[in-house]
Amino acid sequence: MVDGIDILVIGAGVIGLAIAERLSRSGRQIVVAERNESFGRETSSRNSEVIHCGMYYPEDLLKTRLCVRGNPLLYERCEKAGVPYRKTGKIVVATDDAEVGVLEGLLSQGRRNGVPGLRLIDAAEMQRLEPRVRGVCGLLSPESGIVDSHRLMTCLQQAAASRGVTFGYRCDVRELTKTASGYLVAMTDADGAALSLNAECVVNSAGLDADRIAQSAGIDVDIAGYRIHPAKGEYFRVSSRHRGILGRLVYPVPSPVHLGAHAVLGLDGGLKIGPNSISTVRGDYSVDPSHEGDFLAKARKFLPFLEAGDLSPDMAGIRPKLYRLGEPLRDFVIREESSRGFPGLVNLVGMESPGLTSCLAIAEEIERFLVLRAPRA
Ligand SMILES: Cc1cc2nc3c(=O)[nH]c(=O)nc-3n(C[C@H](O)[C@H](O)[C@H](O)COP(=O)(O)OP(=O)(O)OC[C@H]3O[C@@H](n4cnc5c(N)ncnc54)[C@H](O)[C@@H]3O)c2cc1C
């Protein structure tokens, strides 16, 4: 590890990697500290890998703006860099008349958000597009798709490294202390030995532990509203006999805070159902096999071809939520902390979905804070 650097990025998930890659274009000296042995070992490799279009949330939220901007940026990057992806499109399915109003609301919201191409389709068109899906009507989103998130992260990591970014793996950041010129960062290495580093600016993109990092700098996370309440999302794998049965992503109508367990398409044609949303503790990636019946019952409403025995436990991811289950939705927090007395510290907290879709747009945002801003006095 080097000392006296310009920018330390904490966390090599897809967001930290996208930020490091973007900032590396400025010629600044950048280090990424990651506690695991490699990049993308936490939330960024445990998700649906869906490129969202940005229709779900109100237009004034940061997560909406960054998703709508991030969607085309991500397709463009995948195309240029050879990252596997597919613009599959997606159908949100209303299974009874009561759900049609929800779809109409989603269509209006998506249009207000600037999402291109959204339209309602009737049962006959849905039958033509996805013959194995059942519903009274659907909302078609042509700009939704899927991406190989590991290949995306590999591409971002390699591009950053090729422009001189240093990656310190098995470096666990413990504490940030404000100094006259930036931050003294205390870490431990793979053997538990103490390390330290001075950085003028720090980007806290530590995912599930972003609240702890902010706290270590001296920010009261309860007053700031940064406390993370981890929420697990489990997935069940669909029997390979149904491989290739769907051509598009297929979702139920969403609840106010959850998109609902949906059909997750893999680039290989494989199918999963998930995720649900349950309170958990950091590090618990277990999948409870007893949830199979609930997944099956919910999915069969719009995927009637599923039968008992078709689902088996697959994997789980953990959302870094800023609210408890049942509480109102919160926006992404992306904040440069000068007003709290921490200039040059940028906290990213609550970076749940659509964080993967938004990663390149988030990186642009951080560039505006740290590179394009006026120099600090
Ligand atoms: C079930 C589920 C489904 C999802 N589906 C989608 C989807 O389909 N589309 C979409 O756009 N988004 C989706 N998301 C959201 C998306 O996965 C996340 O927004 C994104 O991966 C967050 O990236 P990140 O880099 O912030 O976090 P992470 O990937 O968690 O990276 C944070 C990194 O920080 C490191 N770290 C933490 N503490 C320290 C420390 N003290 N010192 C050093 N390193 C540290 C961790 O080891 C980790 O590598 C989903 C999320 C979940 C949980």
The ligand as an ORCA input file, in Angstrom:
! r2SCAN-3c Opt
* xyz 0 1
  C     -31.379     -9.612     -3.604
  C     -30.876     -8.421     -4.381
  C     -31.273     -8.242     -5.707
  C     -30.825     -7.136     -6.413
  N     -31.132     -7.030     -7.729
  C     -30.676     -5.978     -8.443
  C     -30.951     -5.878     -9.826
  O     -31.509     -6.787    -10.422
  N     -30.551     -4.766    -10.484
  C     -29.898     -3.740     -9.858
  O     -29.622     -2.726    -10.490
  N     -29.570     -3.843     -8.548
  C     -29.923     -4.935     -7.844
  N     -29.586     -5.065     -6.529
  C     -28.782     -4.012     -5.899
  C     -27.297     -4.144     -6.244
  O     -26.876     -5.479     -6.111
  C     -26.509     -3.245     -5.297
  O     -27.052     -1.930     -5.346
  C     -25.049     -3.148     -5.633
  O     -24.488     -4.419     -5.831
  C     -24.318     -2.435     -4.505
  O     -22.968     -2.362     -4.829
  P     -21.933     -1.846     -3.746
  O     -20.616     -1.765     -4.431
  O     -22.450     -0.626     -3.079
  O     -21.973     -2.921     -2.592
  P     -21.168     -4.356     -2.357
  O     -21.213     -5.164     -3.558
  O     -21.728     -4.852     -1.098
  O     -19.705     -3.832     -2.157
  C     -19.268     -3.224     -0.963
  C     -17.868     -3.714     -0.710
  O     -17.348     -3.047      0.429
  C     -16.515     -3.953      1.113
  N     -16.355     -3.493      2.485
  C     -17.320     -3.350      3.425
  N     -16.781     -2.911      4.580
  C     -15.459     -2.768      4.354
  C     -14.373     -2.347      5.176
  N     -14.557     -1.982      6.458
  N     -13.134     -2.313      4.634
  C     -12.927     -2.689      3.321
  N     -13.931     -3.110      2.514
  C     -15.174     -3.131      3.020
  C     -17.277     -5.275      1.016
  O     -16.431     -6.378      1.232
  C     -17.817     -5.214     -0.403
  O     -16.974     -5.847     -1.323
  C     -29.991     -6.172     -5.792
  C     -29.587     -6.373     -4.463
  C     -30.012     -7.493     -3.776
  C     -29.530     -7.721     -2.378
*
